[in-house]
Amino acid sequence: ELLAEKKNALIILDDLWEKRPSQLEELKSMLKQSKGCKVMVVVTTRDEGIANEISTVQPYKLPQLSDEMCWEIMSQKSKFETRDDKERLEPIGRDIAKKCKGVALAAQSLGHILRSKSYGEWNSVRTNHIWNLSTSTDASSSHEVLGSLLLSYNLMPPYLKSCFAYCAIFPKGHIMIKDELIHQWIALGFMEPSSIFSYWQLGESYIMQLLEMSFLQHSKV
């Protein structure tokens, strides 16, 4: 058993995606309580089926963020308040926030990528055909996430696209070591020469940009 006898514990399993029944059963058996052991397990997931399979009580479905909250996230990530053209941009930004349909990841990714974009580019994001993905009869939030991330990817500078695309060689859930990843990018010639920054500084900058756009995620391990 994972938990020793007579130990109390609170365990948080964040963002669970495993759908295979055998793996979920194995997970539940690992969390089986020993005699005298009091354990509370909180699981978060974006998949309702997983929630129903793993839960021992009625799953609680968090409500989506409001359009105003999505706009606040976008404003912060895009540094909207520092812009000279913010009065013209605000109606466009609020329309984009509505298209995020309450998904924080969508607002965060788009807010970051719009930080350095012009008025015309903001408007192009608002009217882009990719948002049609979210008009599917399947109203799940995954469509909004997909649309926003695809838009963010399309707006990436070419050098960053190459670095991110390279990450596709790793299997799902793989923990990438930052230093090793930067070494590989350098060896493959993905770094643009700079008279100011070293290749290593550029690599760390690329990783930070991908993290801020939610294309990479800090490991909790």
N, CA and C of each residue as an Amber inpcrd file, in Angstrom:
protein
   663
   0.8280000  -1.1900000   0.0000000   0.0000000   0.0000000   0.0000000
   0.8720000   1.2540000   0.0000000   0.3930000   2.2880000  -0.6540000
   1.1420000   3.5370000  -0.7420000   1.2380000   4.2430000   0.6000000
   0.2000000   4.1170000   1.4110000   0.1180000   4.8630000   2.6630000
   0.4150000   3.9680000   3.8530000   1.3030000   4.4290000   4.6980000
   1.6800000   3.6530000   5.8730000   0.5530000   3.6560000   6.9030000
   0.5890000   2.6830000   7.7990000  -0.4520000   2.5510000   8.8040000
  -0.4090000   3.7140000   9.7840000  -1.5970000   4.1430000  10.2050000
  -1.7630000   5.1830000  11.2110000  -1.1910000   6.5290000  10.7700000
  -1.2850000   6.8200000   9.4860000  -0.8660000   8.1180000   8.9770000
  -2.0800000   8.8360000   8.3870000  -2.2360000  10.1050000   8.7150000
  -3.2780000  10.9190000   8.1200000  -2.6730000  11.7270000   6.9920000
  -3.4190000  11.8870000   5.9010000  -2.8400000  12.5720000   4.7470000
  -3.9320000  13.2250000   3.9070000  -3.5460000  14.3430000   3.2800000
  -4.3550000  14.9900000   2.2460000  -3.5590000  14.9110000   0.9530000
  -4.1140000  14.2840000  -0.0650000  -3.4260000  14.0950000  -1.3440000
  -4.1910000  14.8380000  -2.4300000  -3.4760000  15.6540000  -3.2110000
  -4.0670000  16.3930000  -4.3250000  -3.5480000  15.8030000  -5.6280000
  -4.4350000  15.2740000  -6.4470000  -4.0820000  14.7890000  -7.7750000
  -4.6370000  15.7930000  -8.7830000  -3.7680000  16.6550000  -9.2830000
  -4.2040000  17.7720000 -10.1150000  -4.1540000  17.4250000 -11.5980000
  -5.2390000  17.7750000 -12.3090000  -5.2980000  17.6580000 -13.7730000
  -5.0910000  16.2140000 -14.2340000  -5.9030000  15.3110000 -13.7350000
  -5.8140000  13.8990000 -14.0910000  -6.4190000  13.6660000 -15.4790000
  -5.6570000  12.9640000 -16.3420000  -6.1080000  12.7030000 -17.7120000
  -6.1980000  11.2110000 -18.0310000  -5.7280000  10.3500000 -17.1690000
  -5.7000000   8.9050000 -17.4460000  -7.1250000   8.3520000 -17.5770000
  -7.4220000   7.7560000 -18.7430000  -8.7780000   7.2650000 -18.9990000
  -8.9000000   5.7430000 -18.9280000  -7.7760000   5.0260000 -18.9700000
  -7.8550000   3.5660000 -19.0040000  -8.3750000   3.0290000 -17.6690000
  -9.4630000   2.2660000 -17.6990000 -10.0450000   1.7530000 -16.4440000
  -9.0430000   0.9870000 -15.5890000  -8.1660000   0.2060000 -16.2260000
  -7.2040000  -0.5910000 -15.4550000  -6.2450000   0.3110000 -14.6950000
  -5.8110000   1.4080000 -15.3330000  -4.9060000   2.3270000 -14.6690000
  -5.6030000   3.0900000 -13.5420000  -6.8680000   3.4430000 -13.7540000
  -7.6130000   4.1290000 -12.7050000  -7.8380000   3.2130000 -11.5050000
  -8.1080000   1.9360000 -11.7800000  -8.2770000   0.9810000 -10.6890000
  -6.9760000   0.7870000  -9.9270000  -5.8600000   0.7630000 -10.6440000
  -4.5610000   0.6370000  -9.9920000  -4.2860000   1.8460000  -9.1040000
  -4.6480000   3.0200000  -9.6150000  -4.4600000   4.2310000  -8.8270000
  -5.2860000   4.1810000  -7.5530000  -6.5300000   3.7660000  -7.6680000
  -7.3870000   3.6950000  -6.4860000  -6.8650000   2.6750000  -5.4730000
  -6.3180000   1.5620000  -5.9540000  -5.7800000   0.5560000  -5.0380000
  -4.5340000   1.0760000  -4.3200000  -3.7320000   1.9170000  -5.0140000
  -2.5570000   2.5160000  -4.3770000  -2.9470000   3.4560000  -3.2410000
  -4.1210000   4.0350000  -3.3720000  -4.5780000   5.0020000  -2.3680000
  -5.4430000   4.3530000  -1.2870000  -5.5100000   3.0380000  -1.3230000
  -6.3180000   2.3230000  -0.3420000  -5.8000000   2.5860000   1.0600000
  -6.7020000   2.8490000   1.9820000  -6.2980000   3.2200000   3.3320000
  -5.9630000   1.9900000   4.1720000  -4.8990000   2.1220000   4.9400000
  -4.5610000   1.1060000   5.9210000  -5.4220000   1.2900000   7.1710000
  -5.3940000   0.3170000   8.0330000  -6.1360000   0.4020000   9.2830000
  -5.5980000   1.5540000  10.1180000  -6.4790000   2.4110000  10.5760000
  -6.0700000   3.5450000  11.3900000  -5.5490000   4.7190000  10.5900000
  -5.6580000   4.6440000   9.2650000  -5.1460000   5.7080000   8.3990000
  -6.3240000   6.5120000   7.8460000  -6.2730000   7.8060000   8.0390000
  -7.3310000   8.6860000   7.5310000  -6.7740000   9.4950000   6.3710000
  -7.3490000   9.2910000   5.1910000  -6.8170000   9.9230000   3.9880000
  -7.9480000  10.6210000   3.2360000  -7.6690000  11.8380000   2.7820000
  -8.5950000  12.5530000   1.8970000  -7.8700000  12.8180000   0.5860000
  -8.4830000  12.4330000  -0.5190000  -7.8860000  12.6110000  -1.8430000
  -8.7630000  13.5470000  -2.6530000  -8.1670000  14.6270000  -3.1530000
  -8.8700000  15.5790000  -4.0090000  -8.3120000  15.4450000  -5.4180000
  -9.1720000  15.1670000  -6.3720000  -8.7650000  14.9740000  -7.7620000
  -9.3800000  16.0690000  -8.6150000  -8.5640000  16.7060000  -9.4540000
  -9.0920000  17.6570000 -10.4300000  -8.8620000  17.0990000 -11.8240000
  -9.8330000  17.2940000 -12.6960000  -9.7320000  16.8220000 -14.0680000
 -10.6630000  17.6390000 -14.9460000 -10.3330000  17.7270000 -16.2310000
 -11.2130000  18.4140000 -17.1750000 -12.1200000  17.4250000 -17.8980000
 -12.0310000  16.1430000 -17.5390000 -12.8230000  15.1020000 -18.1930000
 -13.8780000  14.5850000 -17.2120000 -15.1410000  14.8090000 -17.5460000
 -16.2250000  14.4190000 -16.6450000 -16.2810000  12.9080000 -16.4480000
 -15.9220000  12.1470000 -17.4940000 -15.9230000  10.6890000 -17.3840000
 -14.9250000  10.1990000 -16.3480000 -13.7410000  10.8070000 -16.3250000
 -12.7250000  10.4430000 -15.3360000 -13.2230000  10.7870000 -13.9370000
 -13.8480000  11.9580000 -13.8110000 -14.3690000  12.3680000 -12.5050000
 -15.3800000  11.3530000 -11.9770000 -16.2690000  10.8930000 -12.8430000
 -17.2820000   9.9210000 -12.4210000 -16.6520000   8.5720000 -12.0800000
 -15.5840000   8.2210000 -12.7790000 -14.9460000   6.9220000 -12.5710000
 -14.1300000   6.8800000 -11.2850000 -13.4540000   7.9680000 -10.9690000
 -12.5160000   7.9730000  -9.8510000 -13.1520000   8.4010000  -8.5410000
 -14.2840000   9.1020000  -8.6020000 -14.8370000   9.7370000  -7.4040000
 -15.5670000   8.7440000  -6.5030000 -15.5840000   9.0720000  -5.2310000
 -16.3800000   8.3290000  -4.2490000 -17.5460000   9.1770000  -3.7390000
 -17.5570000  10.4460000  -4.1320000 -18.6770000  11.3320000  -3.8310000
 -19.0880000  12.0030000  -5.1430000 -20.1900000  12.7280000  -5.1210000
 -20.6490000  13.4100000  -6.3210000 -19.6140000  14.4360000  -6.7690000
 -19.1120000  14.3440000  -8.0130000 -18.1120000  15.3290000  -8.4860000
 -18.6920000  16.7390000  -8.4800000 -17.8190000  17.6970000  -8.1680000
 -18.2260000  19.1000000  -8.1780000 -17.6990000  19.7460000  -9.4500000
 -18.5940000  20.2770000 -10.2540000 -18.2050000  20.8980000 -11.5140000
 -18.0310000  22.3950000 -11.3100000 -16.8000000  22.8620000 -11.4950000
 -16.5340000  24.2840000 -11.3350000 -17.1900000  25.0790000 -12.4620000
 -17.7900000  26.2080000 -12.1420000 -18.3740000  27.0410000 -13.2090000
 -17.2820000  27.6900000 -14.0330000 -17.6140000  28.0180000 -15.2780000
 -16.6620000  28.7140000 -16.1360000 -16.4560000  30.1410000 -15.6470000
 -15.3250000  30.7110000 -16.0200000 -15.0760000  32.1010000 -15.6850000
 -16.0330000  32.9970000 -16.4740000 -16.3220000  34.1450000 -15.9130000
 -17.1500000  35.1100000 -16.6240000 -16.3270000  35.7580000 -17.7420000
 -17.0110000  36.3880000 -18.6890000 -16.3170000  37.1190000 -19.7590000
 -15.4330000  38.2130000 -19.1740000 -15.9150000  38.8470000 -18.0980000
 -15.1440000  39.9120000 -17.4670000 -13.8530000  39.3720000 -16.8680000
 -13.9150000  38.1930000 -16.2620000 -12.7160000  37.5880000 -15.6720000
 -11.7190000  37.1900000 -16.7610000 -12.2320000  36.6840000 -17.8860000
 -11.3470000  36.3530000 -19.0060000 -10.6650000  37.6120000 -19.5340000
 -11.4190000  38.6990000 -19.5950000 -10.8360000  39.9540000 -20.0630000
  -9.7750000  40.4660000 -19.0880000 -10.0000000  40.2870000 -17.8050000
  -9.0050000  40.6940000 -16.8110000  -7.7020000  39.9150000 -16.9920000
  -7.8220000  38.6050000 -17.2520000  -6.6310000  37.7790000 -17.4840000
  -5.9100000  38.2400000 -18.7460000  -6.6760000  38.4470000 -19.8190000
  -6.0800000  38.9120000 -21.0660000  -5.4120000  40.2670000 -20.8950000
  -6.0630000  41.1670000 -20.1700000  -5.5120000  42.5020000 -19.9560000
  -4.1680000  42.4330000 -19.2410000  -4.1230000  41.5980000 -18.2140000
  -2.8900000  41.4660000 -17.4330000  -1.7750000  40.8670000 -18.2760000
  -2.0700000  39.7710000 -18.9840000  -1.0460000  39.0780000 -19.7580000
  -0.5730000  39.9000000 -20.9550000  -1.4570000  40.7110000 -21.5280000
  -1.0870000  41.5070000 -22.7020000  -0.5110000  42.8760000 -22.3290000
  -0.4670000  43.1670000 -21.0220000  -0.0270000  44.4880000 -20.5440000
  -0.8310000  45.6000000 -21.2130000  -2.1390000  45.3590000 -21.2700000
  -3.0630000  46.2470000 -21.9620000  -3.0130000  47.6750000 -21.4290000
  -2.9110000  47.8200000 -20.1210000  -2.9760000  49.1510000 -19.5070000
  -1.8020000  50.0410000 -19.9020000  -0.7190000  49.4740000 -20.4000000
   0.4490000  50.2800000 -20.7740000   0.3840000  50.7600000 -22.2130000
  -0.6280000  50.3640000 -22.9570000  -0.6940000  50.6830000 -24.3820000
  -1.3150000  52.0500000 -24.6350000  -0.7950000  52.7340000 -25.6390000
  -1.3280000  54.0450000 -26.0060000  -2.6710000  53.9330000 -26.7220000
  -2.9170000  52.7880000 -27.3790000  -4.1430000  52.6160000 -28.1640000
  -5.1840000  51.7690000 -27.4360000  -5.1420000  51.7520000 -26.1070000
  -6.0190000  50.8360000 -25.3670000  -7.5070000  51.1540000 -25.5350000
  -7.8490000  52.4130000 -25.7640000  -9.2660000  52.7410000 -25.9460000
  -9.8190000  52.0950000 -27.2100000  -9.0220000  52.0860000 -28.2670000
  -9.4590000  51.4320000 -29.5110000  -9.4330000  49.9120000 -29.3780000
  -8.4840000  49.4110000 -28.5960000  -8.3140000  47.9650000 -28.4840000
  -9.3340000  47.3010000 -27.5690000  -9.8290000  48.0300000 -26.5890000
 -10.6670000  47.3910000 -25.5770000 -11.9020000  46.6780000 -26.1410000
 -12.6810000  47.2700000 -27.0580000 -13.8300000  46.5360000 -27.6000000
 -13.4220000  45.2380000 -28.2970000 -12.2810000  45.2770000 -29.0030000
 -11.7990000  44.0680000 -29.6790000 -11.3760000  43.0300000 -28.6440000
 -10.6350000  43.4940000 -27.6260000 -10.1830000  42.5770000 -26.5880000
 -11.3290000  41.9220000 -25.8550000 -12.3750000  42.6840000 -25.5800000
 -13.5290000  42.1090000 -24.8800000 -14.2590000  41.0900000 -25.7570000
 -14.3010000  41.3260000 -27.0590000 -14.9090000  40.3460000 -27.9630000
 -14.0990000  39.0440000 -27.9730000 -12.7670000  39.1700000 -27.9750000
 -11.9180000  37.9790000 -27.9310000 -12.1260000  37.2350000 -26.6150000
 -12.2440000  37.9860000 -25.5170000 -12.4550000  37.3700000 -24.2080000
 -13.7450000  36.5540000 -24.1910000 -14.7870000  37.0470000 -24.8600000
 -16.0450000  36.2930000 -24.9320000 -15.8600000  34.9760000 -25.6690000
 -15.0080000  34.9950000 -26.6860000 -14.7660000  33.7870000 -27.4730000
 -14.0070000  32.7310000 -26.6750000 -13.3680000  33.1400000 -25.5820000
 -12.6610000  32.1840000 -24.7240000 -13.6320000  31.2980000 -23.9480000
 -14.9080000  31.6910000 -23.9080000 -15.9750000  30.9060000 -23.2740000
 -15.6370000  30.4630000 -21.8520000 -15.0270000  31.3600000 -21.0840000
 -14.7910000  31.0620000 -19.6850000 -13.6050000  30.1740000 -19.3930000
 -12.7440000  29.9410000 -20.3830000 -11.5920000  29.0560000 -20.1970000
 -10.3510000  29.9010000 -19.9090000  -9.8240000  29.7710000 -18.6990000
  -8.6840000  30.5940000 -18.2880000  -7.4640000  30.3530000 -19.1620000
  -7.2350000  29.0890000 -19.5490000  -6.0700000  28.7650000 -20.3770000
  -6.1120000  29.5060000 -21.7060000  -7.3100000  29.6070000 -22.2990000
  -7.4620000  30.3160000 -23.5640000  -7.1340000  31.7990000 -23.3920000
  -7.6690000  32.4080000 -22.3380000  -7.4280000  33.8380000 -22.0910000
  -5.9560000  34.1090000 -21.8000000  -5.3320000  33.2300000 -21.0560000
  -3.9310000  33.4230000 -20.6940000  -3.0280000  33.3230000 -21.9110000
  -3.2490000  32.3100000 -22.7410000  -2.4200000  32.1040000 -23.9230000
  -2.5520000  33.2580000 -24.9060000  -3.7860000  33.6620000 -25.1780000
  -4.0030000  34.7540000 -26.1290000  -3.5100000  36.0870000 -25.5900000
  -3.7070000  36.3140000 -24.3040000  -3.2410000  37.5650000 -23.7150000
  -1.7430000  37.7460000 -23.8890000  -0.9940000  36.6800000 -23.6650000
   0.4650000  36.7730000 -23.8060000   0.8650000  37.0210000 -25.2560000
   0.2550000  36.2950000 -26.1880000   0.6770000  36.4130000 -27.5850000
   0.2740000  37.7700000 -28.1620000  -0.7690000  38.4130000 -27.6290000
  -1.2160000  39.7100000 -28.1320000  -0.4200000  40.8800000 -27.5590000
   0.4730000  40.5880000 -26.6310000   1.2010000  41.6520000 -25.9220000
   1.9160000  42.6000000 -26.8800000   2.5310000  42.0550000 -27.8920000
   3.3390000  42.8810000 -28.7990000   2.6750000  43.0750000 -30.1610000
   1.3710000  42.7690000 -30.2470000   0.6930000  42.8220000 -31.5360000
  -0.0010000  44.1720000 -31.7670000  -0.1550000  44.4960000 -33.0400000
  -0.7730000  45.7670000 -33.4310000  -2.2980000  45.6820000 -33.3560000
  -2.9250000  46.8420000 -33.5380000  -4.3920000  46.9070000 -33.5810000
  -4.9410000  45.9610000 -34.6460000  -4.3370000  45.9780000 -35.8310000
  -4.8110000  45.1190000 -36.9060000  -4.6910000  43.6410000 -36.5720000
  -3.6290000  43.2810000 -35.8700000  -3.4490000  41.8750000 -35.4990000
  -4.4420000  41.4580000 -34.4200000  -4.7570000  42.3450000 -33.5050000
  -5.8130000  42.0510000 -32.5290000  -7.1300000  41.7890000 -33.2510000
  -7.4400000  42.6230000 -34.2260000  -8.6930000  42.4590000 -34.9640000
  -8.6960000  41.1640000 -35.7670000  -7.5450000  40.7810000 -36.3070000
  -7.4360000  39.5230000 -37.0550000  -7.7040000  38.3270000 -36.1570000
  -7.2350000  38.4000000 -34.9200000  -7.5130000  37.3230000 -33.9700000
  -9.0100000  37.2420000 -33.6930000  -9.6520000  38.3950000 -33.5330000
 -11.0900000  38.4100000 -33.2500000 -11.9000000  37.7750000 -34.3700000
 -11.5190000  38.0060000 -35.6160000 -12.3160000  37.5410000 -36.7590000
 -11.7920000  36.2500000 -37.3700000 -10.7710000  35.6450000 -36.7680000
 -10.1500000  34.4680000 -37.3630000 -11.1270000  33.3000000 -37.4550000
 -11.0310000  32.5480000 -38.5460000 -11.9410000  31.4260000 -38.7730000
 -11.7380000  30.2870000 -37.7750000 -10.6020000  30.2680000 -37.0990000
 -10.3130000  29.1760000 -36.1570000 -11.3570000  29.1290000 -35.0450000
 -11.9650000  30.2740000 -34.7240000 -12.9790000  30.2690000 -33.6720000
 -14.1880000  29.4180000 -34.0470000 -14.3260000  29.0960000 -35.3410000
 -15.4370000  28.2390000 -35.7530000 -15.3380000  26.8570000 -35.1400000
 -14.1410000  26.4840000 -34.6870000 -13.9810000  25.2050000 -33.9940000
 -14.8940000  25.1210000 -32.7880000 -15.1360000  26.2610000 -32.1520000
 -15.9180000  26.2670000 -30.9250000 -17.4110000  26.3970000 -31.1700000
 -17.8500000  26.3680000 -32.4380000 -19.2830000  26.3990000 -32.7260000
 -19.8100000  25.0040000 -32.9950000 -18.9790000  23.9950000 -32.7300000
 -19.3880000  22.6050000 -32.9030000 -20.5560000  22.2870000 -31.9790000
 -21.3220000  21.2450000 -32.3280000 -22.4150000  20.8190000 -31.4530000
 -21.8860000  20.3020000 -30.1350000 -20.5980000  19.8930000 -30.0960000
 -19.9620000  19.5300000 -28.8410000 -19.5150000  20.8200000 -28.1660000
 -20.1780000  21.1880000 -27.1010000 -19.9230000  22.4950000 -26.4740000
 -18.8500000  22.4350000 -25.3960000 -18.0420000  21.3680000 -25.3910000
 -17.0230000  21.2500000 -24.3510000 -15.9850000  22.3390000 -24.5010000
 -15.3420000  22.6710000 -23.3670000 -14.3720000  23.7590000 -23.3520000
 -13.1260000  23.4300000 -24.1500000 -12.9220000  22.1590000 -24.5080000
 -11.7100000  21.7920000 -25.2500000 -11.6370000  22.5020000 -26.5920000
 -12.7860000  22.8540000 -27.1750000 -12.7840000  23.5600000 -28.4550000
 -12.1910000  24.9590000 -28.3020000 -12.5690000  25.6400000 -27.2110000
 -12.0340000  26.9780000 -26.9940000 -10.5340000  26.9290000 -26.7170000
 -10.1060000  25.9360000 -25.9450000  -8.6790000  25.7730000 -25.6770000
  -7.9350000  25.4970000 -26.9690000  -8.4640000  24.5790000 -27.7880000
  -7.8110000  24.2470000 -29.0540000  -7.7200000  25.4630000 -29.9580000
  -8.8240000  26.2070000 -30.0910000  -8.8250000  27.3690000 -30.9590000
  -7.8380000  28.4260000 -30.5080000  -7.8050000  28.7090000 -29.2030000
  -6.9130000  29.7460000 -28.6940000  -5.4540000  29.3360000 -28.8250000
  -5.1450000  28.0660000 -28.5480000  -3.7610000  27.6100000 -28.6560000
  -3.3050000  27.5640000 -30.1150000  -4.2140000  27.1980000 -31.0170000
  -3.8540000  27.1850000 -32.4240000  -3.5920000  28.5990000 -32.9340000
  -4.4130000  29.5420000 -32.5140000  -4.1740000  30.9390000 -32.8780000
  -2.8390000  31.4300000 -32.3180000  -2.5740000  31.0850000 -31.0680000
  -1.3140000  31.5030000 -30.4480000  -0.1250000  30.8950000 -31.1790000
  -0.2500000  29.6350000 -31.5830000   0.8410000  28.9870000 -32.3210000
   1.0610000  29.6770000 -33.6680000  -0.0300000  29.9870000 -34.3610000
   0.1010000  30.6250000 -35.6740000   0.7700000  31.9980000 -35.5840000
   0.5980000  32.6650000 -34.4380000   1.1650000  33.9950000 -34.2600000
   2.5840000  33.9770000 -33.6860000   3.0740000  32.8110000 -33.3470000
   4.4360000  32.7030000 -32.8190000   5.4600000  33.1010000 -33.8690000
   6.5820000  33.6910000 -33.4490000   7.6870000  33.9030000 -34.3900000
   8.2390000  32.5410000 -34.8340000   8.7660000  32.4380000 -36.0520000
   9.2190000  31.1420000 -36.5960000  10.1970000  30.4000000 -35.6910000
  11.1460000  31.1270000 -35.0700000  12.1360000  30.4500000 -34.2370000
  11.4810000  29.7400000 -33.0530000  10.4170000  30.3420000 -32.5000000
   9.7410000  29.7330000 -31.3620000   8.8890000  28.5510000 -31.8060000
   8.3040000  28.6330000 -33.0040000   7.5430000  27.5090000 -33.5420000
   8.4300000  26.2820000 -33.6760000   9.6540000  26.4730000 -34.1920000
  10.5760000  25.3480000 -34.3850000  10.9140000  24.6940000 -33.0480000
  11.1850000  25.5150000 -32.0390000  11.5400000  24.9780000 -30.7260000
  10.3760000  24.2140000 -30.1140000   9.1670000  24.7650000 -30.2550000
   8.0080000  24.0780000 -29.6870000   7.6860000  22.8020000 -30.4700000
   7.7350000  22.8760000 -31.7970000   7.4340000  21.6980000 -32.6180000
   8.3740000  20.5500000 -32.2990000   9.6290000  20.8710000 -31.9650000
  10.5960000  19.8290000 -31.6210000  10.1510000  19.0260000 -30.4030000
   9.4280000  19.6650000 -29.5040000   8.9750000  18.9840000 -28.2850000
   8.0100000  17.8380000 -28.5860000   7.4900000  17.7780000 -29.8080000
   6.5580000  16.7070000 -30.1770000   7.2320000  15.3410000 -30.2080000
   8.5740000  15.3050000 -30.2060000   9.2700000  14.0030000 -30.2130000
   9.1380000  13.3040000 -28.8680000   8.7870000  14.0480000 -27.8270000
   8.6660000  13.4580000 -26.5010000   7.2610000  12.8910000 -26.3120000
   7.1260000  11.7630000 -25.6270000   5.7940000  11.1830000 -25.3990000
   4.9750000  12.0390000 -24.4410000   3.6680000  11.8700000 -24.4910000
   2.7610000  12.6190000 -23.6200000   3.1210000  12.3730000 -22.1560000
   3.2020000  13.4560000 -21.3960000   3.5050000  13.3440000 -19.9800000
   4.9850000  13.2820000 -19.6530000   5.8350000  13.3160000 -20.6830000
   7.2790000  13.2290000 -20.4620000   7.7850000  14.4870000 -19.7450000
   8.6390000  14.2880000 -18.7540000   9.2270000  15.4220000 -18.0370000
  10.5170000  15.8240000 -18.7400000  10.5080000  17.0000000 -19.3340000
  11.6780000  17.4980000 -20.0540000  12.5840000  18.2760000 -19.1110000
  13.8650000  18.0030000 -19.1560000  14.8330000  18.7280000 -18.3550000
  15.2420000  19.9810000 -19.1200000  15.0780000  21.1390000 -18.4860000
  15.3020000  22.4140000 -19.1710000  16.6810000  22.4840000 -19.8180000
  17.7310000  22.1810000 -19.0670000  19.0910000  22.2990000 -19.5950000
  19.3050000  21.3850000 -20.7970000  18.7800000  20.1670000 -20.7130000
  18.9310000  19.2200000 -21.8180000  18.1810000  19.7030000 -23.0540000
  16.9870000  20.2470000 -22.8410000  16.1950000  20.7370000 -23.9730000
  16.9050000  21.8880000 -24.6730000  17.4690000  22.8120000 -23.9130000
  18.1970000  23.9360000 -24.5110000  19.4100000  23.4410000 -25.2820000
  20.1320000  22.4610000 -24.7250000  21.2840000  21.8850000 -25.4330000
  20.8480000  21.3160000 -26.7930000  19.7010000  20.6380000 -26.8150000
  19.2170000  20.0440000 -28.0620000  18.8100000  21.1170000 -29.0660000
  18.1500000  22.1520000 -28.5920000  17.7900000  23.2540000 -29.4960000
  19.0320000  23.8910000 -30.1130000  20.0630000  24.0850000 -29.2850000
  21.3040000  24.6870000 -29.7850000  21.9470000  23.7790000 -30.8280000
  22.0200000  22.4750000 -30.5270000  22.6550000  21.5210000 -31.4400000
  21.9360000  21.4450000 -32.7790000  20.6270000  21.6520000 -32.7670000
  19.8310000  21.5620000 -33.9910000  19.7580000  22.8910000 -34.7400000
  20.3780000  23.9180000 -34.1990000  20.4130000  25.2020000 -34.8900000
  19.1260000  25.9850000 -34.8260000  18.3270000  25.7580000 -33.7700000
  17.0510000  26.4640000 -33.6540000  17.2020000  27.8710000 -33.0830000
  18.3690000  28.1910000 -32.5780000  18.5760000  29.5010000 -31.9660000
  18.9870000  30.5300000 -33.0170000  18.3430000  31.6920000 -32.9740000
  18.7310000  32.7700000 -33.8730000  19.9380000  33.5070000 -33.2850000
  21.0040000  33.7270000 -34.0780000  22.1940000  34.4240000 -33.5570000
  21.8310000  35.7940000 -33.0040000  22.4810000  36.1720000 -31.9040000
  22.2390000  37.4720000 -31.2820000  23.5660000  38.0650000 -30.8350000
  23.7200000  39.3790000 -31.0690000  24.9320000  40.0640000 -30.6280000
  24.8410000  40.4880000 -29.1670000  23.6710000  40.2890000 -28.5690000
  23.4470000  40.7240000 -27.1920000  23.3840000  39.5490000 -26.2280000
  22.6190000  38.5030000 -26.6110000  22.3970000  37.3830000 -25.7090000
  23.1330000  36.1390000 -26.1850000  23.5660000  35.3270000 -25.2290000
  24.1830000  34.0490000 -25.5580000  23.0940000  33.0580000 -25.9790000
  23.5070000  31.9570000 -26.6070000  22.5390000  30.9290000 -26.9780000
  21.7920000  30.4270000 -25.7410000  22.5120000  30.3110000 -24.6360000
  21.8890000  29.8050000 -23.4190000  20.8230000  30.7690000 -22.9020000
  21.1220000  32.0490000 -22.9300000  20.1400000  33.0530000 -22.5000000
  18.9180000  33.0520000 -23.4080000  19.1610000  32.8800000 -24.7070000
  18.0350000  32.7940000 -25.6410000  17.1670000  31.5800000 -25.3400000
  17.8160000  30.4380000 -25.0790000  17.0690000  29.2230000 -24.7830000
  16.1850000  29.3710000 -23.5600000  16.7180000  29.9950000 -22.5110000
  15.9180000  30.2170000 -21.3140000  14.7660000  31.1860000 -21.5970000
  15.0230000  32.1690000 -22.4580000  13.9690000  33.1010000 -22.8450000
  12.8610000  32.3810000 -23.6180000  13.2430000  31.4720000 -24.5240000
  12.2450000  30.7250000 -25.3000000  11.3740000  29.8790000 -24.3710000
  12.0050000  29.2190000 -23.4120000  11.2470000  28.3800000 -22.4860000
  10.2820000  29.2240000 -21.6690000  10.7310000  30.3860000 -21.2260000
   9.8570000  31.2620000 -20.4550000   8.6590000  31.7170000 -21.2830000
   8.8870000  32.0290000 -22.5480000   7.7790000  32.4380000 -23.4160000
   6.7660000  31.3040000 -23.5930000   7.2570000  30.0890000 -23.7820000
   6.3620000  28.9410000 -23.9590000   5.5910000  28.6370000 -22.6760000
   6.2190000  28.8290000 -21.5370000   5.5250000  28.6560000 -20.2600000
   4.4250000  29.6920000 -20.1000000   4.7200000  30.9440000 -20.4360000
   3.7340000  32.0150000 -20.2830000   2.5490000  31.8370000 -21.2260000
   2.7870000  31.1830000 -22.3630000   1.6980000  30.9250000 -23.3020000
   0.9830000  29.6100000 -22.9940000   1.4430000  28.9110000 -21.9490000
   0.8600000  27.6310000 -21.5290000   1.1300000  26.5060000 -22.5250000
   2.1700000  26.6520000 -23.3420000   2.5560000  25.5750000 -24.2500000
   3.4970000  24.5860000 -23.5560000   4.1360000  25.0160000 -22.4890000
   4.8880000  24.1370000 -21.6060000   4.3450000  24.3510000 -20.1920000
   4.5860000  23.3740000 -19.3250000   4.0780000  23.4600000 -17.9730000
   5.1810000  23.0490000 -17.0000000   5.3040000  23.7910000 -15.9060000
   6.2540000  23.4200000 -14.8720000   5.8930000  22.0600000 -14.3070000
   6.8760000  21.2160000 -14.1120000   6.6400000  19.9020000 -13.5160000
   6.4220000  20.0560000 -12.0240000   5.4580000  19.3030000 -11.5000000
   5.1920000  19.3220000 -10.0590000   6.0290000  18.2850000  -9.3320000
   6.7990000  17.4950000 -10.0720000   7.6010000  16.4380000  -9.4400000
   8.7870000  17.0500000  -8.7000000
